[in-house]
Amino acid sequence: MNNDIQESCVPAGLDTPSTPLRRQAEDALRKTILSGRFQPGDRLKERELMQLLDVSRTLVREALRQVEAEGLVEVMPNRGPVVAVLTYEEAEEIYEVRGILEAQICAGFALRARSEHIQSLAATFDALAAAARRGDIEQTVTLSDTFYDTIAAGCGNQLLGNMLRQLHNRIVLLRRTSLSEPSRLPETLYELTQIFEALKTRDEAAASKAALHHVRQAARTALRVLRNRQH
């Protein structure tokens, strides 16, 4: 019996050897899309993904269904799955919600973070700042994720962190969009520095204000890029 048949015969919900394989395929596909290997609107061909991820057709299809549910992939008539293209209006909505959530988790971190959270945040920020100064956009995007994950972990509100994680994939796509502008990387570093300094000194109001300012500046850049792409 081949792998495709074996995987398709597994009852849903059972913790079987195929479950870790499916999760690995989902993680690999998600990381591939978020890495920028495929651009928004690019068609995702099953055979190419099978070779790229080194998995069966069944696992590719299951992974595509999962990342589609997360908003990373759209299924287009006569084309099949493509990397999601965020519209200007969708981006506006995401940035509005992101600003509210990130301002609140920063305020919570300033109030409730333990010393180990602050130490971890400092180490991440140092690495992020070094990546930004050398112009490494890929590493800056990756470390920005870690930076916010650390803030969410120390904010003392698990629900807020979960809500932000639900937006994570689309935030990464938009972060890449905003950082495609050459001037945006040094601006990003300056804004994240303001957030970090406020968090380090546990200044709740300053942290919230700096976080909201950062999201609004990122929105301004990304929305300009999206507007230009649509014309």
C-alpha positions, -999 to 999 in steps of 0.1 A, spaced: 0 0 0 15 34 -10 18 63 14 -11 83 -2 -35 54 5 -21 48 39 -25 84 49 -60 87 35 -72 56 54 -62 71 88 -93 81 108 -94 118 115 -85 129 149 -63 99 159 -28 105 171 -11 83 145 23 85 128 7 105 100 -3 133 124 32 145 130 39 142 93 9 163 84 19 189 109 54 189 96 41 194 60 18 222 72 47 240 91 70 236 61 44 250 36 36 279 60 73 288 64 79 285 27 51 310 19 60 334 48 97 333 37 87 351 5 97 322 -18 63 326 -34 48 360 -41 12 370 -35 -9 356 -64 17 329 -73 1 296 -82 10 267 -59 14 236 -80 10 202 -62 39 185 -80 63 214 -73 53 215 -36 57 177 -33 93 181 -45 100 212 -25 86 198 8 95 161 1 60 148 10 32 130 -7 4 145 -27 -20 137 1 0 157 26 4 186 2 -33 188 -2 -39 186 36 -13 213 42 -29 235 15 -63 232 32 -48 242 66 -29 273 53 -60 282 33 -80 282 66 -53 305 80 -57 330 52 -24 324 35 -38 306 4 -68 312 -18 -84 288 -42 -91 306 -75 -114 293 -102 -95 277 -131 -62 283 -113 -64 263 -81 -45 274 -49 -25 306 -50 -7 327 -24 -33 350 -9 -33 386 -21 -44 410 6 -66 438 -6 -61 474 5 -93 471 26 -83 439 42 -49 454 51 -65 484 67 -87 462 89 -57 440 99 -36 470 109 -64 485 129 -69 453 149 -31 448 152 -26 483 166 -52 477 193 -38 443 203 -1 452 202 -7 484 222 -25 463 248 0 435 251 28 460 254 9 477 283 4 443 299 41 434 295 51 467 312 29 459 341 33 422 346 64 408 329 89 389 350 126 395 350 132 365 327 108 379 301 127 412 301 160 394 298 147 373 269 133 404 252 166 422 256 185 394 239 160 393 211 161 430 206 199 431 204 198 404 177 170 422 159 188 455 160 220 440 146 201 424 117 183 456 109 216 476 109 232 452 84 201 454 62 190 418 67 153 419 61 147 381 64 163 380 98 146 412 109 112 398 100 120 365 119 133 383 150 103 407 149 81 376 153 102 365 183 102 400 198 63 401 198 60 365 209 81 374 239 60 404 247 28 383 243 43 356 267 50 382 293 19 404 291 -1 382 315 -31 378 292 -32 346 273 -64 355 253 -47 386 239 -17 365 228 -40 340 211 -59 368 193 -26 382 180 -14 348 169 -46 344 148 -34 374 128 2 363 127 5 350 91 -12 380 76 9 403 97 41 387 84 29 391 48 22 428 55 55 432 73 73 420 42 52 445 22 61 475 44 98 464 45 100 463 7 103 501 10 141 509 14 134 536 40 113 514 62 140 492 78 158 521 97 124 535 107 113 501 120 144 498 141 139 533 156 102 525 164 110 491 179 138 508 200 112 531 214 89 502 223 118 483 239 130 512 260 95 518 273 91 481 282 125 479 298 116 508 322 80 494 327 64 526 313 30 513 305 17 545 288 48 550 267 50 513 257 13 514 245 18 547 226 51 535 210 35 502 199 5 520 183 27 545 166 48 517 151 18 499 137 4 531 122 37 539 105 40 503 92 4 507 79 11 539 62 40 523 42 23 490 34 -9 506 23 10 529 0 27 499 -16 -6 481 -19 -23 511 -34 5 514 -60 3 477 -69 -35 479 -75 -31 508 -100 
